[in-house]
Amino acid sequence: MQFSKEILVITVVLPLIAALSGCANSLIGVHQGADRVSLADANQVGACQSKGKTIVSVLAKIGFINRLDEVVEADLYQVARNDAADAGADTLVKGESQEFGKRTFDMYKCRP
């Protein structure tokens, strides 16, 4: 029995890509202190010290398959938390997203 390329793609490659798209977030490490970084609204950081801005991006597509919105957003948040911890910030405010898989966050130091 001879397999065609289409059958091979459907039975092997597509499930592999789908599995990898769900697992890609496990590839993002957690920097020391990132677990203490929280997300706030812009109106909650008036008394906080600005620590700058970070633009983060993560893999939004594997091959021609888009990753789930929730997974991409969770990855963006984790990368931003890592950046905030490295900058001495403890609070993030979510900013713009010009494209899927890319977002701006403002970083603040709010806690002593």
Residue pairs with C-beta under 8 A, 6 or more apart in sequence:
14 65
17 62
17 63
17 65
18 65
20 62
21 62
21 65
21 67
21 68
21 71
22 67
22 68
22 71
24 58
24 59
24 62
24 67
24 71
24 75
25 71
25 74
25 75
25 78
28 58
28 75
28 78
28 79
28 82
29 82
30 78
30 81
30 82
31 81
31 82
31 85
31 86
32 85
33 85
34 78
34 81
34 82
34 84
34 85
35 81
36 85
36 90
37 80
37 81
37 84
37 85
37 89
37 90
37 91
37 92
38 90
38 91
38 92
39 77
39 91
39 92
39 93
39 94
40 91
40 92
40 93
40 108
40 110
41 93
42 93
42 106
45 91
45 93
45 106
45 108
45 110
47 110
48 91
48 108
48 109
48 110
49 108
49 109
49 110
50 106
50 107
50 108
51 84
51 87
51 88
51 89
51 107
51 108
51 109
52 87
52 89
52 106
52 107
53 95
53 104
53 105
53 106
53 107
54 80
54 83
54 84
54 87
54 104
54 105
54 107
55 102
55 103
55 104
55 105
56 76
56 79
56 80
56 83
56 102
56 103
56 104
56 105
57 76
57 79
57 101
57 102
57 103
58 72
58 75
58 76
58 79
58 101
59 67
59 75
59 101
60 66
60 67
60 72
60 99
60 100
60 101
60 102
61 67
61 101
66 100
67 101
69 100
72 100
72 101
76 101
76 102
76 103
77 92
80 92
80 103
80 105
80 107
81 92
83 105
83 107
84 90
84 91
84 92
84 105
84 107
87 107
88 109
89 107
89 108
89 109
90 108
90 109
90 110
90 111
91 107
91 108
91 109
91 110
91 111
92 105
92 106
92 107
92 108
93 105
93 106
93 108
94 103
94 105
95 103
95 104
95 105
95 106
96 103
96 104
97 103
97 104
